[in-house]
Amino acid sequence: MEAVARFLKENGITEVESTLPDMTGNARGKFYPTKKFLAEKGGRIPETLLVQTVTGDWASNHDDIVDPTDKDMFLVPDPNTLRVVPWADEPTAQVINDCYTSKGELHPLSSRSVLRRVLALYEKEGLQPVIAPEVEFYLVQPNHDPDYEIKPATGRSGRAENARQSYSIDAVNEFNPVIDTLYSYCHAQGLDVDTLIHESGAAQMEINFLHGDALSLADQVFVFKRTLRETALKHGIYSTFMAKPMQKEPGSSMHIHQSLLDVKTGNNIFANEDGSYSEVFMNYIGGLQKYTGSAISFFAPNVNSYRRFAPEIAAPINMNWGIDNRTAGLRVPEAVAEATRIENRFPGADCNPYLAIAASLACGYLGMKEKLKPTEPTSTSPDDEVEIARTLEEGLRMLEDCPELTDIMGKSFVDAYIGVKRKEFETFHEVISSWEREFLLLNV
């Protein structure tokens, strides 16, 4: 805690947000006066927070995966995650905790623990994953009544967008006050954000992160989502990472660029000395092709997520891969040898970044271990053959039937994840939609 105490003193911090990512990837935790936080050295919090659904309910198998007496787990602050909270009125810091059991082990149900578990497999092989996320989001009008459809926010001109504005500089400048605040907040927190572009949806943006350590980048996406929400609220609008918030607008994704370095040499093992793709690279793609179907609920974790996946919509629906082909779910950008990487385009912006990164790395790891061979790369737009789940419930059944992925992510965690997400699906399934009332009420 020495490094933590030094940071808090140097920045004159009077309050600490002690956080941890829950199953959805959102922040849970406690607010502490600084002296109390240092005295508790992390403190405790109920472990049941790790199996709470997005609706505030509990996993369908709650009593089988956590102690029914609602025991505490122990929090250990990671000093690498200390950041000043730039939107707070008082000098406030935030920190992300690792969760531990009473036996001093990483808590198996924590999504941060799951990513650490997968990274440990690579460490044993003398490899270091390098990650670069690209996160899409919408700026939308405040939506106080969920019965009303979501509408895109309007910018400085007061006019709504009525045409596709991909990469438009002027369309981004419409929201210049928001973007300026966002970059200011990101800089204050040391987030490695790179470029920002306007995507094809109305008031849809994408921000790219510089490549780096997998756990660090997952933490940064976790913090960025909070940051963007606070930025939007400051300017009287909402931001959303829903995968498909509006019927006639494209979905939002979180593409994950990934490569592997040999720790001893620092070389990218995805490329041979002559710049050609290595055998390990091919095995990694083979693993993503074989196991992404089983991992899809980590990339598409909510009932809304599957609205992205449909024929003739700009989101992947099958396991094709291609070189510099954005219509494929697995894209290999053209690059110099040391930058050879794979872009996983399946995850939605609504994913838990820890779990999506862990699952993608797990698929690639299995491919390397099983020496899987990929299909031939496609140089055309993929066909409309749907190879992935179209509902959360189907995705969970595919995960349930995959012992290889379950073993890597941890059986107790996978059981908990399925329990949480199955409860969410069943809660959603109880709701009768307006479509059903409109077309079925008097017609069937």
JOHU-V281996 format. One record per residue. NEAR is the number of other C-alpha atoms within 8 Angstrom. D_CENTER is the distance of its C-alpha to the mean C-alpha in Angstrom with 1 decimal. Layout:
NEAR_D_CENTER ; NEAR_D_CENTER
This chain:
8_28.5 ; 5_30.8 ; 7_28.2 ; 9_26.5 ; 9_30.0 ; 8_30.9 ; 9_27.9 ; 11_28.6 ; 8_32.3 ; 7_31.9 ; 8_29.8 ; 7_32.0 ; 12_29.3 ; 9_30.6 ; 12_27.5 ; 14_24.4 ; 12_21.1 ; 14_20.3 ; 12_16.7 ; 12_14.4 ; 14_11.0 ; 14_11.9 ; 13_10.8 ; 10_8.9 ; 12_7.1 ; 10_10.1 ; 9_13.0 ; 9_16.1 ; 9_19.1 ; 7_22.5 ; 8_24.4 ; 11_27.1 ; 9_30.2 ; 11_30.0 ; 7_33.0 ; 8_31.8 ; 12_28.4 ; 10_30.3 ; 6_32.7 ; 7_30.2 ; 9_28.5 ; 12_25.1 ; 9_26.5 ; 8_25.5 ; 9_23.5 ; 9_23.7 ; 11_21.6 ; 9_21.4 ; 8_18.6 ; 9_16.3 ; 15_17.5 ; 14_17.6 ; 14_16.4 ; 7_14.9 ; 6_18.6 ; 6_19.9 ; 8_21.5 ; 10_21.4 ; 14_20.5 ; 8_23.3 ; 9_24.3 ; 12_23.9 ; 7_27.3 ; 6_26.8 ; 9_23.7 ; 9_24.4 ; 8_27.9 ; 7_29.4 ; 4_31.0 ; 9_27.7 ; 9_27.9 ; 8_26.2 ; 13_23.9 ; 12_24.3 ; 12_22.0 ; 11_22.4 ; 12_21.2 ; 10_19.6 ; 9_21.8 ; 4_19.5 ; 9_17.2 ; 12_20.1 ; 9_20.0 ; 11_22.4 ; 10_21.2 ; 8_22.7 ; 6_22.9 ; 7_24.7 ; 5_28.5 ; 6_29.4 ; 12_28.5 ; 14_25.3 ; 13_22.9 ; 13_19.5 ; 14_18.6 ; 13_15.9 ; 12_17.6 ; 13_17.6 ; 13_19.0 ; 13_22.3 ; 10_24.7 ; 7_28.4 ; 5_29.2 ; 6_27.2 ; 7_24.5 ; 10_20.8 ; 10_19.9 ; 9_18.7 ; 11_16.7 ; 15_14.4 ; 12_10.9 ; 11_11.8 ; 13_14.9 ; 16_13.4 ; 13_11.8 ; 9_15.2 ; 10_17.0 ; 13_15.6 ; 11_16.3 ; 8_19.8 ; 8_20.6 ; 12_20.2 ; 9_22.2 ; 7_25.0 ; 6_25.2 ; 9_25.6 ; 11_22.4 ; 12_19.6 ; 13_16.4 ; 12_15.6 ; 13_12.2 ; 13_11.8 ; 14_8.7 ; 12_9.9 ; 12_8.4 ; 14_10.8 ; 14_12.1 ; 14_15.5 ; 14_18.2 ; 14_20.2 ; 11_23.5 ; 7_23.6 ; 8_23.5 ; 4_25.6 ; 5_26.6 ; 6_24.1 ; 4_27.0 ; 6_26.8 ; 6_24.6 ; 9_22.1 ; 7_23.7 ; 11_22.4 ; 10_23.5 ; 13_26.7 ; 9_27.2 ; 7_30.3 ; 6_32.5 ; 6_32.0 ; 7_31.6 ; 9_28.8 ; 8_27.5 ; 5_29.4 ; 5_28.5 ; 8_25.7 ; 11_25.0 ; 9_22.8 ; 8_23.1 ; 9_25.7 ; 8_26.6 ; 6_28.6 ; 10_25.9 ; 11_23.6 ; 7_26.7 ; 10_27.1 ; 10_24.3 ; 8_25.6 ; 6_26.1 ; 10_22.5 ; 8_21.2 ; 8_23.8 ; 9_22.7 ; 11_19.0 ; 8_20.1 ; 8_22.5 ; 11_20.0 ; 13_17.6 ; 8_20.8 ; 9_22.0 ; 10_18.9 ; 7_18.9 ; 9_15.6 ; 8_16.0 ; 9_15.4 ; 8_17.5 ; 7_18.4 ; 8_17.8 ; 12_19.0 ; 15_19.9 ; 13_18.4 ; 10_20.6 ; 12_19.9 ; 14_22.0 ; 14_20.6 ; 12_17.3 ; 14_16.1 ; 12_13.8 ; 12_13.3 ; 12_13.2 ; 12_12.8 ; 9_15.7 ; 9_15.3 ; 9_15.6 ; 10_15.0 ; 10_11.8 ; 10_11.8 ; 8_12.8 ; 14_10.1 ; 11_7.4 ; 12_9.9 ; 10_10.4 ; 10_7.1 ; 13_7.7 ; 8_11.2 ; 10_10.8 ; 8_9.6 ; 8_12.7 ; 11_14.7 ; 10_14.4 ; 11_15.3 ; 9_18.2 ; 11_19.3 ; 13_19.5 ; 9_21.5 ; 7_23.8 ; 7_24.7 ; 7_25.3 ; 12_22.4 ; 12_19.0 ; 11_15.7 ; 10_13.2 ; 10_9.7 ; 12_11.4 ; 14_11.1 ; 13_14.9 ; 9_16.6 ; 9_19.9 ; 5_22.0 ; 4_23.5 ; 9_20.6 ; 11_18.0 ; 13_14.5 ; 16_11.5 ; 15_9.0 ; 15_6.6 ; 13_9.1 ; 13_9.1 ; 11_12.7 ; 12_14.0 ; 14_17.6 ; 11_19.7 ; 13_22.4 ; 12_25.5 ; 9_25.7 ; 5_29.5 ; 6_30.0 ; 7_26.8 ; 8_27.0 ; 13_24.3 ; 12_25.2 ; 13_23.8 ; 14_27.0 ; 10_30.7 ; 6_33.2 ; 5_34.3 ; 8_30.8 ; 8_30.5 ; 9_27.6 ; 10_28.1 ; 7_28.4 ; 10_25.4 ; 11_23.4 ; 12_24.8 ; 16_24.1 ; 15_20.5 ; 14_20.2 ; 15_22.4 ; 17_20.0 ; 12_17.1 ; 11_19.7 ; 9_21.0 ; 10_18.0 ; 12_15.2 ; 12_17.2 ; 13_17.1 ; 15_13.4 ; 15_12.5 ; 12_11.8 ; 12_8.7 ; 12_7.6 ; 14_9.4 ; 14_9.5 ; 12_11.9 ; 10_15.4 ; 8_14.8 ; 15_12.1 ; 12_15.1 ; 10_17.0 ; 13_15.3 ; 11_17.0 ; 9_20.7 ; 8_23.5 ; 5_24.3 ; 8_20.9 ; 8_18.9 ; 12_16.2 ; 11_16.8 ; 13_18.8 ; 11_20.3 ; 11_20.0 ; 12_22.0 ; 14_21.3 ; 13_23.1 ; 11_24.0 ; 8_22.9 ; 14_22.4 ; 7_19.7 ; 9_20.8 ; 16_19.7 ; 15_16.4 ; 14_16.8 ; 15_18.2 ; 13_20.2 ; 11_21.0 ; 7_24.6 ; 7_24.8 ; 7_27.2 ; 11_27.3 ; 8_25.5 ; 8_22.5 ; 14_22.3 ; 10_18.7 ; 12_16.8 ; 12_14.2 ; 13_12.0 ; 14_11.9 ; 14_11.0 ; 15_7.2 ; 14_7.3 ; 13_6.2 ; 14_6.3 ; 15_3.8 ; 12_3.7 ; 11_2.6 ; 14_6.2 ; 14_6.9 ; 12_5.4 ; 12_7.2 ; 13_9.9 ; 11_10.6 ; 12_11.0 ; 10_13.2 ; 12_15.0 ; 16_16.0 ; 14_17.3 ; 11_19.1 ; 11_20.8 ; 16_21.9 ; 12_23.6 ; 7_25.2 ; 7_26.5 ; 9_27.4 ; 12_26.2 ; 8_27.3 ; 10_25.4 ; 7_27.0 ; 5_28.6 ; 8_26.4 ; 12_26.8 ; 7_28.1 ; 5_28.3 ; 8_26.1 ; 9_25.1 ; 4_27.1 ; 7_26.0 ; 7_26.0 ; 8_23.1 ; 8_22.0 ; 9_18.8 ; 10_18.6 ; 9_19.1 ; 8_18.4 ; 17_16.2 ; 8_19.4 ; 9_20.2 ; 16_16.8 ; 13_17.5 ; 8_21.0 ; 11_20.0 ; 13_17.9 ; 10_20.9 ; 7_23.1 ; 9_21.5 ; 7_23.1 ; 7_21.9 ; 13_18.2 ; 12_19.1 ; 8_21.2 ; 9_18.5 ; 14_15.8 ; 10_18.8 ; 8_20.9 ; 9_20.8 ; 12_17.1 ; 11_16.9 ; 9_19.8 ; 14_18.2 ; 10_14.9 ; 10_17.3 ; 12_19.4 ; 15_16.9 ; 14_15.6 ; 13_19.1 ; 13_20.4 ; 13_18.0 ; 12_19.3 ; 8_22.8 ; 8_22.6 ; 8_21.5 ; 7_24.1 ; 6_26.8 ; 6_26.4 ; 7_28.9 ; 6_27.7 ; 6_29.9 ; 7_30.0 ; 9_31.6 ; 9_34.1 ; 7_35.0 ; 8_35.6 ; 9_36.5 ; 8_38.4 ; 5_41.7 ; 5_41.1 ; 4_40.8
